[in-house]
């Protein structure tokens, strides 16, 4: 039984193994079987027989085991695909040099390998690479592998990447308005080289780089998330692993999202290498391959060596970055259709900023939020918007994303206003990507909405003032937000005093039934109801202290308010409530009372006994259920019981 059969079957040891056991059953596992004619007798099917089972790339993507990979070619002029193209590619690379300069450079760099080790070229690529990484990958907290031509190129890339990081750091610090968080993150980044040792003497720089990687525990720390707050985890800042041959197969690092390639790779070696970026982890939507050497032709050839059905599967799993644009446009159109289907026909002019003026924009905002009151409409909007934003995050900050930036900002504002209006805490931007989240948050701040501050709550001192501001003159918007704030407050606090909050919810429903669409009247009455909720049960009543009243009302609710108590039973109920509150206060004085199951069971048994001897028939009939519910109520009101 042989694993990684594409690279373990062809060695001398493999030949010896097959000769030693000529009649053995041979079972092999490989993700990239050797199938071209040039492999001759070492083709996988000739060594092991026909396929027993196949699990293809898109099977894995559809199962959620791996991610789709997006390809981007960055430097076509440096594509040195073979020796015959060397001169033309060389002259493209140094197009700004004179004929004399070209001759001198050719004399110094006489082979394509020398070009791939040229320091000026590496520095230019490093600057572009760092810019791409910081703008596209770093915001979401992922890391990168840099694949280069040789060990010498690897150490030169390390030096060039460090210089490029310092240049970007200085540029960020020099901006009129600095981003302190970005500066801190860039300053934390590190570059490590992971290469094998040579049997012969090697340049000191390569030895030093390998020693540094060993001291940093580079591979293990690369696999860990960035930890900027723990001084002892400074090496989690390793954002770039520079390699030439190592870690291109069999290396699983889900935190790696992008591979920058400046090395000629072919066939199964190329497919194995790019699969390093398709591992699944939270927040990672795609893997990226950024090509600095011109692998497009080799990639096509690598795909073509497979049968037509496998070719289609591989092409589906490995897409050009531009393939995301139609998906982005389709998801944008789906959002427009959602609102148009709900009657907001001017949604596109609003999103593109082509409406008549500010008053018209305010009207559309209120109309769009109004139609999202049904939970399904709201849930669909959130799903459609998140998918759109996730696609946009893949394209940002590229030029192709520019036309969607404005709509994304305004849709983000609508989402925030929807969350504010309906007090829906389930609405959030989780999983959409840090680049697009930053775009929306910047827009919200410009509009005076701090995305870090949660929606205003019912009992906040400035609730009415803030809600009036959100409404921007719309009585319906004001009444709607107040209604949902009251409902949310009653739901959240219901267990603390079920009888009281049930009564408040019933009053709310009565007001809605009475005033219908008279939004101004509703808003006025909602303010009165808010004041009543804020006051709670008020001060002590002579016959019923506050906590006794809470437990009396909830006892009455548990036995059924429709139950007609006699005068005698009402007196017994008052006395029972007072006794229960006294028992509760004394019992819960024990430290960490509710974390002690034996004590809680003892309290519930004591309550149950009091209910059974209460002399009230409707209480005695349900004593066990009532004892359980009163114990739960006591836990919710622990602080109030001790304070009163």
HELIX and SHEET records of a PDB file:
HELIX    1   1 UNK A    5  UNK A    8  1                                   4    
HELIX    2   2 UNK A   12  UNK A   20  1                                   9    
HELIX    3   3 UNK A   37  UNK A   42  5                                   6    
HELIX    4   4 UNK A   44  UNK A   48  1                                   5    
HELIX    5   5 UNK A   57  UNK A   63  1                                   7    
HELIX    6   6 UNK A   76  UNK A   78  5                                   3    
HELIX    7   7 UNK A   83  UNK A   85  5                                   3    
HELIX    8   8 UNK A   86  UNK A   93  1                                   8    
HELIX    9   9 UNK A   99  UNK A  108  1                                  10    
HELIX   10  10 UNK A  112  UNK A  116  1                                   5    
HELIX   11  11 UNK A  119  UNK A  132  1                                  14    
HELIX   12  12 UNK A  133  UNK A  137  3                                   5    
HELIX   13  13 UNK A  138  UNK A  140  5                                   3    
HELIX   14  14 UNK A  151  UNK A  174  1                                  24    
HELIX   15  15 UNK A  180  UNK A  188  1                                   9    
HELIX   16  16 UNK A  204  UNK A  216  1                                  13    
HELIX   17  17 UNK A  218  UNK A  222  1                                   5    
HELIX   18  18 UNK A  231  UNK A  237  5                                   7    
HELIX   19  19 UNK A  267  UNK A  274  1                                   8    
HELIX   20  20 UNK A  275  UNK A  277  5                                   3    
HELIX   21  21 UNK A  296  UNK A  304  1                                   9    
HELIX   22  22 UNK A  308  UNK A  317  1                                  10    
HELIX   23  23 UNK A  323  UNK A  341  1                                  19    
HELIX   24  24 UNK A  347  UNK A  352  1                                   6    
HELIX   25  25 UNK A  358  UNK A  370  1                                  13    
HELIX   26  26 UNK A  375  UNK A  395  1                                  21    
HELIX   27  27 UNK A  399  UNK A  401  5                                   3    
HELIX   28  28 UNK A  402  UNK A  422  1                                  21    
HELIX   29  29 UNK A  434  UNK A  446  1                                  13    
HELIX   30  30 UNK A  463  UNK A  471  1                                   9    
HELIX   31  31 UNK A  475  UNK A  493  1                                  19    
HELIX   32  32 UNK A  494  UNK A  496  5                                   3    
HELIX   33  33 UNK A  498  UNK A  515  1                                  18    
HELIX   34  34 UNK A  519  UNK A  535  1                                  17    
HELIX   35  35 UNK A  546  UNK A  559  1                                  14    
HELIX   36  36 UNK A  567  UNK A  587  1                                  21    
HELIX   37  37 UNK A  593  UNK A  595  5                                   3    
HELIX   38  38 UNK A  597  UNK A  612  1                                  16    
HELIX   39  39 UNK A  617  UNK A  620  1                                   4    
HELIX   40  40 UNK A  623  UNK A  636  1                                  14    
HELIX   41  41 UNK A  638  UNK A  643  1                                   6    
SHEET    1   A 7 UNK A 190  UNK A 193  0                                        
SHEET    2   A 7 UNK A 238  UNK A 243  1                                        
SHEET    3   A 7 UNK A 143  UNK A 148  1                                        
SHEET    4   A 7 UNK A 256  UNK A 262  1                                        
SHEET    5   A 7 UNK A 287  UNK A 291  1                                        
SHEET    6   A 7 UNK A  69  UNK A  73  1                                        
SHEET    7   A 7 UNK A 318  UNK A 320  1                                        
END                                                                             
